[in-house]
């Protein structure tokens, strides 16, 4: 059964947001008949400090540079992303809203009772792919991901997950299916909270994007046991981290990073944001974002992004669908 996240609190957020956006949804075109943004909001559906927050702020800054518009980032976390996406759903037709999107866009509708799926929105750009690392505190007895699996089979392992439908939840589920084990989970609202849980001894292992945890790896507070990717990272900082596949765990899964607009926007507005996204992809800011966050570059736009979401949703349903 799907869990219930469309509670009264989220419904109230959506109703209030609808009331607030009614005038903006009827935006006037500019003198040439095209779309011009005004007081743009970039919604991040997770807490500040995690990979989604980093992504949203990088995209907002780059789009400001490309368009000259002012873009304000708003963190609306809760319900493993459901609060932010539900707020965004209420902005139907308002092209002055954007959302920093990731795999929760596909996982939430498969596992929870929310009022949206990816077809409810207007996909603009997929920036690239973001794998995770399995990490442990520096003083952990675990040396490899195989050690973690063996411990889970014997005595159990407490794993942190940043939401019930997050990338790390998917990764741990895939490991369970591949290795016939079960992890004990402690849910958090974002990557920064997972790190705090690891450092505070609340959990034994976590699965985090490199951008979220690189500082703790470099400081020696945390250690990476393996990368949940198809091949080793080429980045110097992670080149020595073996893949889970090398350790006998046949699991790799990437989270996409990108951004979407509300459903029901005009064709002119859609093309405006796609053109701005393409300018972003050709900029030094895009290269810096990909490299600083240790991601795999793979920019696609519009209809091609829609096709990707359709296929990725089908793949994800085979893992987490109920």
Secondary structure, DSSP 8 states (H G I E B T S, - for coil): --B----HHHHHHHHHHHHHHTTGGG----TTSS----SEEEEESS-TTSHHHHHHHHHHHHHHHHH---EEEEE---GGGHHHHHHHHTTTT-TTEEEEE-THHHHHHHHB--S--GGGEEEEEEEEEE-EEEEEETT-S--SHHHHHHHHHHT--EEEESSTTSHHHHHHHHHHHHHT---EEEE-SSHHHHHHHHHTTS-SEEEEEHHHHHHHHHHTSEEEEEE-SSS---STTTTT--BTGGGT------EEEEEEEETT--HHHHHHHHHHHHHHHTSHHHHHHHHHTT-EEEEEEHHHHHHHHHHHHHHHHHHH--
